[in-house]
Structure formats: structure tokens, C-alpha cells
Amino acid sequence: MKFIHVTDLAYPHIGGVEYVVMKYSSMQTKEGHRAIVITSKLPGTRKNESIEKVRYIRLPKSGMITKTPFIIKKEKPSLVHTHSYLSAVSLSFLWKVHRKIPILRHIHDVYIGKLEEYTGWEGSKLYEKLEKYLISLDYTGYITPSNYTKKRLIEIGLDKDRIHVVHPGVDLHKFGKSDGTYARKKHKIPENKKIIGFVGRLSTGKGPQFLIEAAKDLDAYIILIGPNPDPKTSGIVGIENELREMAKKYNIEKRVIFAGKVKDWELPLYYDSFDIFCLPSLSEGFGMSIAEALASGKPVVSLRTTAIPEIVKHGYNGLLAEPKNIKDLRKKLEALLTDDSLYNRLSKNTRKSVEQFSWENSYKTLMRVYSKYL
């Protein structure tokens, strides 16, 4: 069969959605299907190329709106799996007038009510109205990464019987394999000092500012891994300069390490080097980096919000603080840094708590959803 994925951003751009698209499309080709990714063209990328037998078609942003339906009609796929907002209206219209091709809409998170704080955009209330309209568009069916996101879609008014939860996967074989010394050696961190790790965009929505504020007086190093997003590309405002100013203000510049965007092979080595993983994110449709940290055997401190409690079970594989409560976040971090008994108890449960989220299980679930509409 032939499947088309439509996404506003794709590899080599880094992000959770981009990785999901790359994994599903490459797994489909390995199973003998044909997979095409239609995405926007970023500087330095080719208009057409093949990566792991997946064909990439890159269009100008205007082309995502106008050309995508024509490419789909020409290619005649068995099914379209769209993650795109740029193409949302045109693909919904295509579904209405050309019902032979099922089009599944994958909504990775819902930002209504929190968009300005999450992205750093000013005046984002207008975008929230647009988001609600775009989410409400009619499609064959819908895919969400968590039960939380499904609940949000039902609240907006989508048909619950057409919404399918497909948790993303984790490359379990990549994590927990090293001796955990990589980051210490690279950044010259003393062996007797513990490391709190963070992986995500350096933006308000991911909460690195909360981590620095909460951990400023704790006896630990902080490693921040992730890019400073460019609003021109991602629509999200980066806050790296503000974070550096915070570290300077609290006189902890030597303990806050900005590792930036690391190589794929380095990321598991960093996870293995962390003692604790902390992602105080305001919103997660799933929480890919949280699942990767748990796969590395690291207890997680995060916030009791959105889909995060579906992965982090308080008192079992991590601790959950109340959203934006710096004192509570500090308390949870300090508990794991100082209470060895608690740390060891939670660590024992980390890996097994995410074994269900393998990419193999995720792919099987996805293809079962596909089969309902093929």
C-alpha cells in the first residue's frame, strides 16, 4: 500500500512530531509499503529526495496549502496521515469532495487556553480561535498521542468514536547502555556532584526557567539539552538569553550547562549521565523526552498537568509537582537528590514503566487504526 504523511516540519528539523513522522514512514517502507512525506521546504533542504526509502516532497509554505491536495490526488495513496496545520483546511475540503481516499488527522497537542504562555507569542488569543477552528475541521478520523489529548478533542466537539489514541514509541534499545560518565567527562563535572537533566526546546512552554529557579540553591549541576527555537521556522520564541541571564543573576553559571542541540548518538549518553530528569513543561501531548529518560532508568520530576501523569506515576517512577509551583518543584527535586531510599525505589520502576511504549507496539496500534479505514 501507499501512505502519504503531511507535516508542516520534517527531518532534518528536530522535534517530537518530526520524529514521529520519520519513524512511522520508515517503518512502513521496511514492511514493504510505499511512504511519502509532504512537508515545507527549509533552507538547505532539497525539493525532492529519498531518505531510508521514504520519498520527501518539500514545498513552499503556500504550496502546503494549495499544492498538497493535487499531489495526493495524483499519487492516489491508500491513506493520508496528516499532522499539518498549514494544510488543514485544504485537506478537510479534499476529504469532503473526494471520499475515496481516507484522511486521518493526527493532533499531537491542544494549546487552546495556554498558547501565549507556551509559545511566547504576544496576541496569541487570535491564534487560539484559529486553532479551535482548524481542530474542528471534518476528517475521516483522528489520532491523538494520549488519552488527555483525546479528552480535549471531545470537549471541542469531535466525535469520540472517530478519535484513536496511538502513543508514540521509544527506542528502548538505545537507552541505559552506557556507564553514565559521558556528560561528566565532557563538561568536567565532579564525580561527587549530581546532575539534573533537561531535554527540550529552550522555550517558556517546556519550562527550563522553572527548573533554574527551583534548583538555584540545590547542590547539583543542570544540563539543558535542546535548541533555542527560531520563531520564523517553528513559530516558538526561544528564551536562551533569558535563561543565561537567570544563571548569571543567581551566580550559578558554572553549574548550568547549555549543551544545545546534540547529535543523535550523544543523546542516549547524556540521558545515561543524568541522575534525575526534570521537564517542568506546561503542556505535553505525550512527553517523548520523559519516556526516553525513564527508558534510561532515570526517575523523573515533572508537573501534574496535561498528559504527563499518564507516563509519570507519582511515587512509582517519578514525582509530580503542582504546575508553576516553584517551591513544590524544588521540594521534589531535593527529595530525589537527598533521599537515597526514595531514589532507589523509583529508579527500579523506571524502565519497566515505559516498556509498553516501544515503537513496535506504537506501529502495530497505528496500523490497526489504519485498517479501520482502508
N, C-alpha and C positions, 0 to 999 in steps of 0.2 A: 504494500500500500504506500501511498504518498501522503506525507503530512507537511503542512506549512505552519511555521511558528512566526507570529508577527510580534515584534517588540521594539519599543522606542530606542532602547540602547542594547547593544550586544557586545560580545567579545571583539576587541581587546579591552573595552571598558569594563571596569570591575564593579560588581555589585551583586546582591543576592538574586535579583531577577535574572540578570545576565548569566549567572552561573547555572541557575535552574534551566534556562533555555538551552545552554550549551550541553548540559548533562542529558536532558531528555532527548534532544535531537541526535546526539551522538549515540546514545543507547538504542535509538530507533534504527539507525543505519547499521549498527552491529547486529541487530536482529533481522536484517535483510530488507528493511523498509527504505524508502527514499525520504529524505528530510531536507526542507528548505527553510532558511531563516530570512525573513524580510525585516530590515532594520534601517535606521537612519545612518547616513554616512558621516563619520567623524574625520577630522583632519588626519591625513597619513594612512587612511584605510583605502582598500580597493573597492570599486563598484561591484565587482563580481569575483568571488574566489571560493575555493573548496577547502574546508578545514575538517579533518577526520571524516571525510566523505560527506560532510554536510555542506550544501551549497548556500552561500551567503549572497543575498542581493541587497545592496545598500543604496538608499535613496535620499535625496534632499528631504528635509522635514515636510516641505509642501507635498513632495511626492508620496510620503507616507499616507497622506490624506487622500490624494487624488489618484495615484497610480496603483496602490496596493490592491484594490478590488479588481482591476483589469488584469494584473499579474495572476491573481487567484483564478479568475475565470479562464485565463489562458492555460495555466498549469493543470487545472482540473484535479485538485487533490481529493483524497478520500475524506479528509477532515482538516479544518483550520483551528489552530490553538493560538489564540491571541492574548498577549499581555499588554497591548498597546492602548494608550490614551489618545495619541495623535490620530490613530486610525479608527477610533471607537465609533464615531458617527457613520463613517462610510462603510464599515464592516457590518454594522447593525442594519443599515439600509440594504446592503448586499444580501444579508440573510433574509430580509423581508421579500425581496424580489427574486431570489434565486435559492429556493429552499432545498435544492438537491445537494448542496454542499453544507454539512453541519459546521457551525462555527461556535466553538466553546470559548467563553471569556474567562480568563484567569485573573482574578483580582487579589493581589498579594497583600494589600492592607487598605484600610479605610481611614482617611485623615480628617474627615469632617469633624469639626469641633476642636481640632488641635493642629491644623495645618501651619498657622503662622509661627507657633512656638516650635514646631517640629522642623520646619524648613528654614526659618529665619526671614521669610518673605514679609514685607510690610504690605498691608492692604490685601491680605490673602483671603479675606472673607468672600470676595468676589469669586476666587478660585474654588472655595468650598461649595458655593452654589453650582459652579460648573461641574465640580467633581460629582455632586449628587445627581445632576442631570446625566452625566456620562455613565455612572454606575447603573442608573435606572434604565438604560437602553436595552432593547429586547435582543436576546441571543438564543441560540439553540439550548444552551445550558451554561452553567457557571462552575468554576473551580476556585476553591479557597485553600490556603495553606494551614488553616486551623479552624477549630470549632468557634473560636471567638470571632473570626472574620465572617464566618457563615452567619452567625447571630446578627452581626451588624448589617449584613445584606438583607436579612429577613426584616429587620427593623426599618430599612429603607423602603421595603415593599416588594422585593423579588420573591419569586415562587420558591418556597423551601424545597420542593420536590425536584427542582432543577439545579440545586446547589450541591456540589460534591466536594467533600474535604479530601485533599490529597496532600499529606505532609511532605515537605521537601526531604531530601535524603542527606546523609552524612557519609563521607568517605571514611568509614570506620578503620579501614586498613592503614590509613595514613597517620593516625594519631596514637600517641602513647608508645612510640617505638624507640625513642632516643633516651639518652641518660639524663636529659634535663639540664645540661650545662651550657648549651649553646648561647643563650642570651647573656648569661653571667660572664662568659669569656669575651663575647663580642663587645659588651658595654662595660666591662671591668667592674662588675657588681660584686661586692664582698660576699663570700660564701655564707656568712652568718646573717645576712640580710635577706628578708623575704621580698617576693616580687608580686605585685598586683598587676595583672594584665588586662588590657582593653583592646578589642579588635572591632573596628567600625569606622564609619566616616567621622571626621572631626567636625561635627555639626551639633547644634543645640538639641536636636531630636534624639541623638544617640547618648547624650548625657555625659560626655567627658568632663564638662565643667563641674558637674555634681561630684564626680569621683575625686577630682583635685581638691575641691572644697572639703569633702568628707575625710580625705586621707592626709590632709596637710600636716597634721600633728602625729600621725602614726609612724612607727618605726619600720618603714617599708619603702621600696622603690616602686615607681609606677612606670609601666611601659605602655605607651599609646601607639598602637599599630593601625594604620589606615590613612587614606588620602585626605587632603584638605579640599573638599569638593569645589568645583567651579560652577557657579550658578548658570553660566552660559551653556554648559553641557548638561548638567544634571538638574538644574532648577533649584539646587540647595546651596545655601550660603555657608561657606567654611568659616570656622572660628579659631584656626590655629594661632593666629596672632593674639587673640584674647586669652587663649589657654597659656601661651608663653608669658604673657603679662601677669596672669594669675600666679604662675610658678615663681616669677620674679618677685611679686608682691609678698608672697609667703616665704621667700628665701629658701625655696626647695628646688631650685633649678637643677642642681646636681642629681636630685632624686626623681625627677620627671624626665623620662627619655622619650623623645619624639622619633620613633623608628620609621615613620612614613609608610609608604606603600612597599611592602616587602615582596620578594619573589615567591612563587608558588611553593617551591621546595623548602623555603625558610619558614613558612607559616607554621607547619606542624612542630618544628623545632622550637619556635617561640612558645607555642601552647604548652609544650612539654616542660619548658623552663619556668612557667608561672607557678606560683604557689596557690594563688587564688585568681579566679577570673571575675571581673566586675563589668557588667554592662548596664548602667543605670538609664536605660533607654525609656523615652516617654511613650513609645509605641512600637510594637513588633507584631507583624502578621504571623510570624513563626519564631524567629530568633536563631538564624543559622549559626552565628558565632558562638552562641550559648551552647548549642548542641555539639559543636566542634570541641569546645572546652571540656564538656562533660565526657566526650569520647576520649579526650586526653587524660582523663582521670582527675580533673581539677574541679573542686567544689566551686559553685557559682554564687555570687551575691548580685542580685538584680532587684527590680521593682515589682511590686504586686500590681501589675497592670496589663491590659490587653491580653495577648496570647502567651505571655511569659509564664504564668502559673501552669500552663499545660505541659511545660518542659521542666521547669524548676519546681520541685516539690519541697516546700519549706520544711526543714528539719530532716529531709531524706537525702537529697543530693546537693542542697544549697540552702541559702537563706534569702528571704524576700523582705525588702524594706518598703515602707509606705512611700508612694510617689512623691518625689521632690522634697522629702523629709531628710535633710542633711544629717541631723542628729541620729536618726534611726539608721541611715545608711552607714554612718561612722560606727555605730554600735555593732552592726552586723559584721563589718569588716574587721573590727577589733576583736570580736569573738573568735573569728576563724584564725586570726593572727596569733592569739594568745592561748586559746584553749585547745591543746593537742588532742584531747579525748574527742571533742566535738569534731575537729578537723578530720581525724582518722575515721570516725564513724560515717561522716558524709562522703569522704573520699571512696570508701568501699562500695558505695552505691552509684557512683557517677557513670561509669562505663556501661553497666547493665541497664541503666535507666534510659539510654538512648539507642540500644541495640535494635529496637523496633524501627528506628528511623534510618535504616540502611537505604541506599539508593536503589537496591534491588527491590525492596518492599515498596518504595515510593513508585518506581516504574510499573510494577505489577498493578498497583492501585490505579495509576493513571490509565493504563491500557484497558483495565476493566471499565473505567468511566467512558473511555473512547468507544468500547464495544456496545454501549447502550445506545449510541447514536449512529454507528456505522451501518 
